[in-house]
Amino acid sequence: MRFTWIPVTFILLNACGGGVRGDVGNACMAAGRSAANPALCSCVQQVANTHLSRSDQRRAASFFEDPQLAQDTRQSDNPQLESFWGRYRTFSSAAERICR
């Protein structure tokens, strides 16, 4: 019985910010913003997991380090970047709503 609680506890700790994993969560923590903390960045990563592909997550994570890249992506006429930007907006709106 004791061994079955170990994985459950690990999952619950991760869900509550016990560990930040993933490109977006790690970028959130590394960005140095005053509001960043493990719970918030873990939440944002969980939302990213449900709204963005792995490649989209890598692109979104790069925005934390280079905000100008986000602006350039938003203004791009490239159809692939326009499509990504739509997915990114959906993700960011959901993260803002869920991770307050």
Order of alpha helices (4+ residues) and beta strands (2+ residues): alpha-alpha-alpha-alpha-alpha-alpha
